[in-house]
Amino acid sequence: MSESRDQQVKRVVEAMAVAVWAAGVTALTSSKVDLELRFNAAWRQWPKAGQFPGITSYHDPGNLFWLGQERSARRTGVLAAWKDDGPWKKPALLQDWPLDEFFEDMADEHVSADDWRQLGQLYVDQFKPEQLVRAD
């Protein structure tokens, strides 16, 4: 993959907003420590992490992810972002598309739509129930 580390982080952060939403979660705790640690745990379990060497080779992938989440609300030209709402970090889908269309747009020859869904589910599974807001 010839993307820079920043491009890889942007791609993962955007895809994770969609994947967390697809997992039925509308908000996560905004605790930096929890967001980072749980990302690190999910990232280690995800078989496709090696497709993102700029993130995987970094000593703390969770910190890169958290920094990307913080920047995502200010980015332009993205399909999804993360918004701060008090004690919550909320995934925001910025296009009025069916979820499958988001995943189709994010998928490529290295990471499929199902791979992104898997990472989102791995991430959500790391949180305690009180650290999540699930869709009704």
ZAKENU-420352 format. One record per residue (C-alpha): x, y, z; residue number from 0. Coordinates in Angstrom, 1 decimal, padded with zeros to 4 digits. Layout:
BEGIN
@px=X | py=Y | pz=Z | nr=NUM
...
! end
This chain:
BEGIN
@px=000.0 | py=000.0 | pz=000.0 | nr=0
@px=001.5 | py=003.3 | pz=-001.0 | nr=1
@px=-000.6 | py=005.5 | pz=001.2 | nr=2
@px=001.1 | py=007.7 | pz=003.8 | nr=3
@px=000.5 | py=007.0 | pz=007.5 | nr=4
@px=-001.9 | py=009.9 | pz=007.6 | nr=5
@px=-003.8 | py=008.6 | pz=004.7 | nr=6
@px=-004.0 | py=005.2 | pz=006.2 | nr=7
@px=-005.3 | py=006.6 | pz=009.5 | nr=8
@px=-007.9 | py=008.8 | pz=007.7 | nr=9
@px=-009.1 | py=005.7 | pz=005.8 | nr=10
@px=-009.3 | py=003.5 | pz=009.0 | nr=11
@px=-011.0 | py=006.3 | pz=011.0 | nr=12
@px=-013.6 | py=006.9 | pz=008.3 | nr=13
@px=-014.3 | py=003.2 | pz=007.8 | nr=14
@px=-014.6 | py=002.6 | pz=011.5 | nr=15
@px=-017.3 | py=005.2 | pz=011.9 | nr=16
@px=-019.3 | py=003.3 | pz=009.3 | nr=17
@px=-018.4 | py=-000.1 | pz=010.7 | nr=18
@px=-019.3 | py=000.9 | pz=014.3 | nr=19
@px=-022.6 | py=002.3 | pz=013.0 | nr=20
@px=-023.2 | py=-000.9 | pz=011.1 | nr=21
@px=-022.6 | py=-002.8 | pz=014.4 | nr=22
@px=-025.6 | py=-001.1 | pz=015.8 | nr=23
@px=-023.7 | py=001.4 | pz=018.0 | nr=24
@px=-024.5 | py=005.2 | pz=017.8 | nr=25
@px=-022.0 | py=006.3 | pz=020.4 | nr=26
@px=-018.9 | py=005.2 | pz=022.4 | nr=27
@px=-017.5 | py=006.6 | pz=025.5 | nr=28
@px=-015.3 | py=009.6 | pz=024.7 | nr=29
@px=-012.6 | py=008.4 | pz=027.2 | nr=30
@px=-009.3 | py=008.7 | pz=025.3 | nr=31
@px=-007.8 | py=005.8 | pz=027.2 | nr=32
@px=-010.8 | py=003.5 | pz=026.5 | nr=33
@px=-011.0 | py=004.4 | pz=022.9 | nr=34
@px=-007.2 | py=003.8 | pz=022.4 | nr=35
@px=-006.9 | py=000.6 | pz=024.4 | nr=36
@px=-010.0 | py=-001.0 | pz=022.8 | nr=37
@px=-008.8 | py=000.0 | pz=019.4 | nr=38
@px=-005.4 | py=-001.6 | pz=020.1 | nr=39
@px=-007.1 | py=-004.9 | pz=021.2 | nr=40
@px=-009.4 | py=-005.0 | pz=018.1 | nr=41
@px=-006.5 | py=-004.1 | pz=015.8 | nr=42
@px=-004.3 | py=-007.0 | pz=017.1 | nr=43
@px=-007.2 | py=-009.4 | pz=016.3 | nr=44
@px=-008.0 | py=-008.1 | pz=012.9 | nr=45
@px=-006.4 | py=-010.2 | pz=010.1 | nr=46
@px=-006.2 | py=-007.2 | pz=007.7 | nr=47
@px=-004.2 | py=-004.9 | pz=010.0 | nr=48
@px=-001.0 | py=-005.7 | pz=008.0 | nr=49
@px=-002.5 | py=-003.9 | pz=005.0 | nr=50
@px=-001.9 | py=-000.7 | pz=007.0 | nr=51
@px=001.8 | py=-000.8 | pz=007.8 | nr=52
@px=001.9 | py=002.9 | pz=008.7 | nr=53
@px=-000.5 | py=002.1 | pz=011.6 | nr=54
@px=000.7 | py=-001.4 | pz=012.5 | nr=55
@px=004.4 | py=-000.3 | pz=012.7 | nr=56
@px=003.6 | py=002.6 | pz=015.0 | nr=57
@px=004.2 | py=001.9 | pz=018.7 | nr=58
@px=000.6 | py=002.8 | pz=019.7 | nr=59
@px=-001.9 | py=002.3 | pz=016.9 | nr=60
@px=-004.7 | py=003.3 | pz=019.3 | nr=61
@px=-003.2 | py=006.8 | pz=019.7 | nr=62
@px=-003.1 | py=007.2 | pz=016.0 | nr=63
@px=-006.7 | py=006.2 | pz=015.8 | nr=64
@px=-007.8 | py=008.5 | pz=018.5 | nr=65
@px=-005.9 | py=011.5 | pz=016.9 | nr=66
@px=-007.6 | py=010.6 | pz=013.6 | nr=67
@px=-011.0 | py=010.6 | pz=015.4 | nr=68
@px=-010.3 | py=014.0 | pz=016.8 | nr=69
@px=-009.4 | py=015.4 | pz=013.4 | nr=70
@px=-012.2 | py=013.6 | pz=011.5 | nr=71
@px=-015.0 | py=016.1 | pz=012.3 | nr=72
@px=-013.0 | py=018.9 | pz=010.6 | nr=73
@px=-012.1 | py=016.9 | pz=007.5 | nr=74
@px=-013.8 | py=017.7 | pz=004.2 | nr=75
@px=-014.5 | py=015.3 | pz=001.4 | nr=76
@px=-015.2 | py=012.3 | pz=003.8 | nr=77
@px=-018.1 | py=010.0 | pz=003.9 | nr=78
@px=-018.1 | py=009.5 | pz=007.7 | nr=79
@px=-016.6 | py=011.1 | pz=010.7 | nr=80
@px=-016.6 | py=011.1 | pz=014.5 | nr=81
@px=-018.3 | py=013.8 | pz=016.5 | nr=82
@px=-017.9 | py=014.8 | pz=020.1 | nr=83
@px=-021.0 | py=015.0 | pz=022.2 | nr=84
@px=-020.2 | py=015.4 | pz=025.9 | nr=85
@px=-019.3 | py=012.0 | pz=027.3 | nr=86
@px=-019.8 | py=010.4 | pz=023.9 | nr=87
@px=-017.9 | py=010.0 | pz=020.7 | nr=88
@px=-020.5 | py=009.5 | pz=017.9 | nr=89
@px=-020.0 | py=008.0 | pz=014.4 | nr=90
@px=-021.6 | py=010.3 | pz=011.9 | nr=91
@px=-022.5 | py=009.2 | pz=008.3 | nr=92
@px=-022.2 | py=012.3 | pz=006.2 | nr=93
@px=-024.0 | py=010.9 | pz=003.1 | nr=94
@px=-027.5 | py=009.7 | pz=002.8 | nr=95
@px=-026.5 | py=006.2 | pz=001.5 | nr=96
@px=-027.5 | py=002.7 | pz=002.5 | nr=97
@px=-024.7 | py=001.1 | pz=004.6 | nr=98
@px=-023.8 | py=-001.3 | pz=001.8 | nr=99
@px=-022.9 | py=001.7 | pz=-000.4 | nr=100
@px=-020.5 | py=003.1 | pz=002.2 | nr=101
@px=-018.8 | py=-000.3 | pz=002.5 | nr=102
@px=-018.6 | py=-000.7 | pz=-001.3 | nr=103
@px=-017.0 | py=002.7 | pz=-001.6 | nr=104
@px=-014.4 | py=001.8 | pz=001.1 | nr=105
@px=-013.6 | py=-001.7 | pz=-000.1 | nr=106
@px=-010.7 | py=-002.4 | pz=-002.4 | nr=107
@px=-008.6 | py=-005.4 | pz=-003.5 | nr=108
@px=-006.9 | py=-005.5 | pz=000.0 | nr=109
@px=-009.8 | py=-004.9 | pz=002.4 | nr=110
@px=-013.3 | py=-006.0 | pz=001.6 | nr=111
@px=-016.6 | py=-004.7 | pz=003.0 | nr=112
@px=-016.8 | py=-007.7 | pz=005.2 | nr=113
@px=-013.3 | py=-007.0 | pz=006.5 | nr=114
@px=-014.3 | py=-003.5 | pz=007.6 | nr=115
@px=-017.5 | py=-004.8 | pz=009.2 | nr=116
@px=-015.4 | py=-007.4 | pz=011.1 | nr=117
@px=-013.0 | py=-004.6 | pz=012.4 | nr=118
@px=-016.0 | py=-002.6 | pz=013.6 | nr=119
@px=-017.5 | py=-005.5 | pz=015.4 | nr=120
@px=-014.2 | py=-006.4 | pz=017.0 | nr=121
@px=-013.9 | py=-002.8 | pz=018.3 | nr=122
@px=-017.4 | py=-002.6 | pz=019.6 | nr=123
@px=-017.0 | py=-006.0 | pz=021.4 | nr=124
@px=-014.1 | py=-004.6 | pz=023.4 | nr=125
@px=-016.4 | py=-002.1 | pz=025.3 | nr=126
@px=-018.4 | py=-002.6 | pz=028.4 | nr=127
@px=-022.2 | py=-002.2 | pz=027.9 | nr=128
@px=-022.2 | py=001.1 | pz=029.8 | nr=129
@px=-019.6 | py=002.5 | pz=027.4 | nr=130
@px=-021.9 | py=002.2 | pz=024.4 | nr=131
@px=-025.1 | py=003.6 | pz=023.1 | nr=132
@px=-026.8 | py=001.0 | pz=020.9 | nr=133
@px=-029.4 | py=001.9 | pz=018.3 | nr=134
@px=-033.0 | py=001.3 | pz=019.3 | nr=135
! end
